[in-house]
């Protein structure tokens, strides 16, 4: 799904370097503006009006049962697999750690309902033609450490949580992350901070970076601390945000970001949108 391929363009590192030269990236982030919407090229922060329909202030067990109910209503892709993941999460709720995604089926759920399920902020246009397949989702974490963090196929090291969102059709995606239960730390860095890894376009190539090239070889906590410290520098186009219930951050397409839980149980959601930019093959 999405715009015709003729309206897309490949966005390599130079594309984002040019955006910076044009002054499109800001070192201080504004509040989400509904009139600007997902067209912003720097992150935005804001608060949703309410969390109606989400398991606010719930325990892990209550939130998992909420998702069981949603699955029975047929809103998720691959219902049988969702039920298995929920059973696994329920088993870990007492003691353990894990990261679980629950992808809404945008082909059957009405657009307005999709928007409400993922707490889309005012001004976010929900259109099936621009929804990345499988990117309208809830994310649940239990415990802490790498197993409670999205690390991808590179292996369980916290630094592998750093990524940008790329759809199955190789388009870069803009995403809104909204806290529902618990707190999560979000690190963001501008799209031109690193080139993408040639073998895996979702992850950065840290090898040539003057300060962060050694992150994969460091203990996890030290690697995360250094990444957070680097993103927080006034001289760096980036920043750090804490997601709390009702608070959201808009991540424009191409922006590198890493997310980790601060509390033993977290639940976030949010909409995503295809951009006109595709990744290099």
N, C-alpha and C positions, 0 to 999 in steps of 0.2 A: 504494500500500500504506500501511497505518497504521491508527490508531484511527479509529472513526467520526467524521465531521466534527462531530457534535454534542458531542463531548467536548473540542473545541478552543476556544480563545478568542483574540481578537485582542490582541496585545501591542504597544502603541505605547509611546512614550517614558514616559508616565505610569505604565504598568505596572511598568517597571523602576525609576522613581523611588520607587514604593511599596515595591518589594523592598528598596531601600537603607534606607529608613526603618524597615523591619521588622528590620534588622540581618542580612540574608541575605548581604551581601557582606563579605568580610574583606580587610584590607590586608596580611595575611601568610597564605601558603598552606600548608595542611596536607599531609601525606603522604596519598596515595591510600588510602582505607579501603574494603576489599571489601564490608563490611556497608552502607556508605553508597552505594557504587557511583556511578552517573551521576546520582543525585539531588542531589548537591552543587550549590550555587549560586555557589560561588567555585571558581577553578581549584585543581587538585590536581596534585601531582608524585609520581612513583614510578619504579620500575625493574621491567622484566619479568624473569622468572626466567632465560630464555635466549632466544636468537634462532634456535632450531632452525627450519630451513625457509626462512631468509632468507639473502641473500648477504653475510654479515658479513665485514668486512676484505677485501672484494674490490675489484678495479679496476672502472672504469666498464664496460670491455668484458665482464668476467666477470659483472657484475650484469645487463647487457643480455642476455647469453646465457641467464642464469637466467630472465629474463622471457620470452625466446623459448620456453624449455622449458615454462614455465607456460602460455603461450598455446597451445602444441600440445596441452596437456592439456585445453583448453577451459574454463578458469576465468574468462576475461575476456569482457566484452561486446564486440561488434563486432570479432571476431578479425582480419579483414582490415585494419581501421583500426589496430589494435594493432600488427600486423606492420609497417605503413608507418611508424608513429611510432618503433618500435624501430630500423628501418633508418636513419631520420633521426638518431636519438640516437647510433647507432653511428658515423655519419659525422661527428658533432660531437665525439666522445669525445677525439680527438687535440687539436683546437683549435677552440673555438667555445663557444657558450652556448645553453642552452635549458631549458625547463620542460616535463615530460611527466607526464601522469597515466594510470594503467592501472586501469580500473574493473572490479572483480570482478563476475561475473554471479551475484547473490544468488538468482536464480530457479532456478539449476541446481546451485549448490554447496551441499552440506549445511551446516546451521547450525554444527555443531561444527567442520567444516573451515574455514568462513569465519572463525570466531573464531581459529583457529590461524594462518591465513594473514595476518591483520592484527594479530597479537600482542595480542589483546584481553586486558586485565589481569584478574586474579581479581576476580569480582564484577560484571563487565560481562555483562549478559544479551544473548545473541544470539538475536533473534526476528525472523523475516522480516516480521512485521506492524509492526515499529517501525524497520526499516532504511530510510533514505532511498534511493530508487532511484539507484544509481551512486555512492554515497558510501563504499562499502567499497572502498578503493583503495590502490595504491602510488603514490608520487610520486618521480620521479627528476629531479635537476637536474645540469646540466653547466655549468661556468663560473660567472660572477658577474654582477652588475648586474641591470637590470630584466628582461632576457630570461630570466634564471634564477629569476625570481620570479613568482608568480601575480599578474598585474595586471588581469585581466578585460578587458572590452570598452572600458574608458575610455581606454586608451592606455598606452604603455610609459613610465610614470613610477613610481618605486619607491613613492611614497605610495599608489598605487592597489592595493598589496598589502594595505592595511588593509580588512578585511571581516568579516562574520559569516556563518555558514553557514545557507543557506536552501535547502530542498528544492524539487524541481519542483512539489510540491503546496502550496507557499507556507508550509510549516511550518519554524520555526526548529529547528536541529539541535544536539545536543551531540556533541562530537568528541574523540577521543583521538589525539594525535600522538605517534608513537613513532619515535625515531631508530634507524636500522639501519646505515647507512654514512655516515661524515662527520658534520659538525656543522652545525646550523642555529640561528639566533637567532630567538626567538619573542617578540614584543611583544604584551601583552594590556592591554586597557582595559575597564572595566566597561560594561555595556549602556546605562547612563544617561549616559555621557560625551558622546554626540552623538545627535541624532535621525537616523533613516535618511533617505537620499536618496529623495525621493518618486518619482523615476523609475527607481530601481534599488535595491531594498530590501537588497541585500547590502552596499552601501557606505554609509559615513557621510556626512552633510551637514556639511562642515567650515566652511561659510560664516560661521556665527554664533559659532564657537568663539573665545574671547578670545585664545588663544595659538597655535592650530594652523591658523587660517584661511588662512595664507599658504603652507602646505606645498606645494601643487601648483605654486607659482610659484618654488620654490627649486630649486637644483641637487639632483640625487638624493641624493648623499651627505650634504649638509647637511640635507635634509628628513628622512632616516632618522635622523640623529644627534639632531635636535630631537625627533622622535617618541620615540626611545628614552630620551632624557633626561627628557622629560615623564612617560612611563610609570613611570620609576624614582623619581620624587619621593615622599617619605613622605606628602605631602598628597593624592596622587592614588591613586584606587582602580585599581591596575593593577600591572604589573611586567614583568620581562624574564627569560626562561629560555633557557638554552643546551641544545639537544637534542644528546645524544651517543649512540653506539650502546647500546641497551638502556634509555635514559632516556625517559620519556614525560611529557607534560603533558595534563591533562584540561581541555578548554575547554567550560564549560557553555553552554547555548543562550543566544544574545543577546550573548555577550561578543565584543567587537571584537578581532581579532588580525591580525598581519602576520608573515610568515615569510620569512626570506631565508637563503641558504646562506653559511656561513663557509669552506667548503672547496670545491675545484674540482669535486668530485663528491659528491653526497649521495643518499641513498635513505631515505625515511621511509614509514611505513604507519600504520594505525590504524583502529578501528571508529567508526561514527557511529550516532546514534539520534535518531529523531523526538521532538520535545517535544510538549506539549499546546498550545504557543503558535504562533499563525499571524501572518503579517505583515499590515500594513495595505495594502489595495489602493490 
